[in-house]
Amino acid sequence: MTVAYPALRLRRTRATAWSRALHRETQLSPTDLIWPLFVTEGSEAEEPVGSLPGVSRWSVDGIVARAREAIGLGIPCLALFPNTPPERRDERGNEALNPDNLMCRAVRAIRDAVGSDIGVLTDIALDPYTSHGQDGLIDAAGYVLNDATVEVLVVQALNQAAAGADIIAPSDMMDGRIGAIRAALEQGGHANVQIMSYAAKYASAFYGPFRDAVGSRGLLKGDKQTYQMDPANAEEALREVALDLAEGADSVMVKPGLPYLDIVRRVKERFEVPVFAYQVSGEYAMLEAAAAAGAGDREALVLETLTAFKRAGCSGVLTYHAAYAARLLGG
């Protein structure tokens, strides 16, 4: 039997703002946002990142101020990334294991200032600490060594957990690192520290401004295609996610974001676990450039893209627009 629906049935629900809000399927709020922040040395220091308009590196006191700001806006979590000075970088990234490094000092300062009022996510990878810019240890040919790197990442994770990190986020893409880190956290008295795995991290062209912000772009020798994923692959992403969940990840991440919303949707439908996406530096810079050129309204561009992440299945989004978006959303 064919049912004849009344004319304009759908359009009637779109006729007014209140009705559009009432029927909206995807809701975006400040609690969906994680704010990535860059930490630098010094006191009362702010260093604008040229390739990321509106984004700065902050000294530890400035990071604390951003934490207070985020709490006021209703943003539940910060993601920290260090700009390690060149003189503290070496072939093995030993500064990552220093309990008084930038990352650990920033985490402790946030804890001292605001307690547990906000979550702190810390990056696990060696590229902010190595003199060669790779995420792990390398051999004489420049090839990144998986198992030797995992051993160092475990110590790095314990170092950050001891400083007070709530979420450990391995972004290195080494095989087996989630299981090794999970076991070490359990044995080290950090059973409640979460792991958000960069499970599907692609060898993308969109990371350039981030590498400027952490000071690794000029140092990077070669590329990261031997351990980050091929942008042409989707089934491989599902295998990577399955492995990380089996090893103990509490949530998974897809990176970059907008070019990989199909991956977000497939991961969410397949595994029904918390899925996050990172709206990476190149995506942010393109939106800012579009708005600056008059190609679109900044407010509308930001909120539409963040809504797209939620619609695709994201539990949350790491975005440099977090504070701006939270203000727009009434945070």
VENGICOR-V374310 format. One line per field, one symbol per residue. ss: DSSP state (a for helix, b for strand, c for the rest). psi: psi as a letter, one per 40 degrees, with the letter a starting at -180 (. if undefined). A space follows every 10 residues. Layout:
# VENGICOR-V374310
ss=???
psi=???
This chain:
# VENGICOR-V374310
ss=ccccccccaa aaacccaaaa aaacccccca aabbbbbbbc cccccbbbcc cccccbbbca aaaaaaaaaa aaacccbbbb bbcccaaacb cccaaaaccc caaaaaaaaa aaaaccccbb bbbbcccccb cccccccbcc cccbcaaaaa aaaaaaaaaa aaacccbbbb ccccccaaaa aaaaaaaccc cccbbbbbbb bbcccccaaa aaaccccccc ccccccccbc ccccaaaaaa aaaaaaaccc bbbbbccaaa aaaaaaaaaa acccbbbbbc aaaaaaaaaa aacccccaaa aaaaaaaaaa aacccbbbbc caaaaaaacc c
psi=hhhhiiifdd ddeedidddd ddehdhhhid eeihhhihhi iahfhhhihd eghehiiiid dddddddddd ddeeheiihi highideeia defdddehef iddddddddd dddebfeiih hihhiedeei eeeieaiiad eehhhcdddd dddddddddd ddeeidhhgh edfihedddd dddddddeff dehihhhgdg higieeeddd dddefededh haafeediih eehddddddd ddddddeehd iiihhacdef dddddddddd dfihhiihgi dddddddddd ddeeeihddd dddddddddd deehdihhhe edddddddee .
